[in-house]
């Protein structure tokens, strides 16, 4: 494990405590940067998140520039739930707020089929169905269960590693090079979630 700490971005839209605990259990050193300049000391960056896409407005141009600079240097970036959606170009949840744009596509609201009893938000355990091999899902069985809570989803594209279905299929695990993300909460998904975090931490080592 790298001795250089991992930056956990706090933009007031995520439960940092539970993510910190999960990472600490895996032996990772984590810090919360107070400013974009602090990212220069990070071995990798995690963007967590729960709630409305508008919350990502707090990650303004200075944060975007600093995060993109770290990615350009080859440092790993990981998005969780809303943080994963922010990796894309934007979301119809807040059309005037742009995402980081390292992944192509726009996030959209989940659709429940006509006459369906499916509830939105999608809350609870569901399976992740792998569509290709990638380091982020190493050791994860196809159909493994993870814990979700969300109303908006990312599109299935070439960056999708695994998908999940709740009324319709959506990207639940994505990876492009050292950039990865999950729609579910790994810190609440038991051993499956911890394995996902282990896989990502190997990149940050």
N, C-alpha and C positions, 0 to 999 in steps of 0.2 A: 504494500500500500504506500502510495506517495506520502511523504511527510508534509508536502504543501497542501494546505486545506482547500476544501471545495466550497465555493460560494453558493449559499442558499439565498436566493433573491426574495426579499420581503417587500411586496407591494400591497400588503394588507388585504390579500384575497386568498389566504390559505392557512391551514393549520401547520405552522412551522414546527410546533412542538412534537407532533407525532412523526413527522418526517425526520427531524433531528434524532429522535429516539431510535428509529429504525436504522438510520445510518450509523449511529453510535454503537448499536448492537453488532454491526458488521465491522467495527473498527475504523470507521472513516472519521477524519478530522474535518469539521464543518465550521464555517463562520458566516455571519450575516453582514454583507457589505453595507456601509453607511452611505456610500456614494459610488458612482460609476468608476471613479479612479481606483477604488479598492480592488476592482476586478483584476488589476494587473498582477496581484499576488495569488490569484486563484489557479489551481491545477485544472479545475473544471467548474461548470456552472449548472445549477439546478433551478428551474423556474417552476414552483409548485402552483397551486391555485384551486379555489372553489368559488363558484358564483358567476356573476355577470361579466361578459367580455369587456364591458366598459371599464372594469377595474384595471385592465391592462393599460389604460390611458396614463396611469402613473409611471409606466415605463416609457418615458419620453425619449426624445432624440439622443440625449447623452447616454442613457442606458442602452439604447439600441446600438449606438455606435460602439460602445465598450464591449457589449456581448458579441457583436459581429466581428470585432477585432480579435477577441479570444477564439472564436470559431475559425477565423482566418489563420490563426496561429496553430490550428490543429488541436485545440483544447476541447474536450468533450462537453456537449450541451445536452441536458435532459429536461423534458417538459412533462409535468404531471397534471392530468385532468385539464383544467383551464389553461395551464401552462403548456400543455401539448397543443391545444387549439391555437395558442398565440404563436406557435412556430410557423403557422400558415400565413397566408396573405391578409386574412381578415375573417370576419364572421357576420352573418346577417343579424346577429343579436345586437350588434352595435356597428352599423354600416359606416359610420364616420371615423371609426378607430381602426387603424391599420395594424396588422400583426407584424411579426419579425420578418416573415417572408422567406425564410430559409427552405420552406417546403411549399410546393405549388398547390393552389386551390383555396376555396373559401369554405368555412364551416357553416352549418345550417341547422335549423331546428329538426329534431327527430319527428317523423311523421307516424301517426298511428293509423293502420289500415281502416277503411270504413267499416263500421260495425264491430271493430275490435274492442276488447275490454282492457287492452294494454294501457298501463298508466304512464304518463309523462309528467314529471321527470322519471327517468329510468333509475331506480334505486334498488340495489341488492346485488346478489351474486349472479354471475353469468359466465358462459364459457368463452374462451378466446381460441379461435380456430386459425391455426397457422397456415399461411399461404406460401411462405418461402423461408429458407434458413437465413438466420442473421445472428450476430453475436448477442444481441439483446435477449433473445429467447433460447439461448443454449441451456439445455437441461429442463426445459419446460415442455410438458406433454401436450400434444394436441388435444384441445378440449378442456384444458385446465381451467379452474374457476378463479375469478377475480371479483373484487368488490367495486361496483360502479355507483355513482350518483351524479347525474347530469341530464340536461335537456337538449344540448347542442352536440353535434358530432362533426368529425372531420371526414372528408371524402376518401373513398378507396382509390388509391393511385399506385404508381410504381414504387412509392416509398412505403407502402403498407406491408407490414410483416405478418400481422394477424388481424382478423376482423371479428366482430361480435354482432349478433342479431337481436334487435328488440323492435319488432315491427318492420324493420328494414336493416340491412347490413351496413355497418360503418367501420371505419378504421379504429382498432383498439390498441394496436402496437405499431409504431412506425420507426424506421431507421434509414438514414442516408449518411453513410460514412460515420463520422463521430457525433452526428446529431441524432438523437432518439427521443421518443416520447411514448407515453401510455395514457389512454383515456381513463383507465381505472385508477384506484389509489393503491399503489404497491404497499404502502405502510399499513394498510388495513386488509391486505389480501393474504395474510398468513405466509406459509413457506413459499408459495408461488411468487408473491410480491417480493419477498426477501431475495429469492433467486434472481429475479429481474434486476434488483438493485445490485446484487453481487456482480452480475454480468456487466452492468454499466460501470461499476467501480473499477473493474479490471481495465477498462479503457482509460480511466483517470489515473491509474497507477503510474 
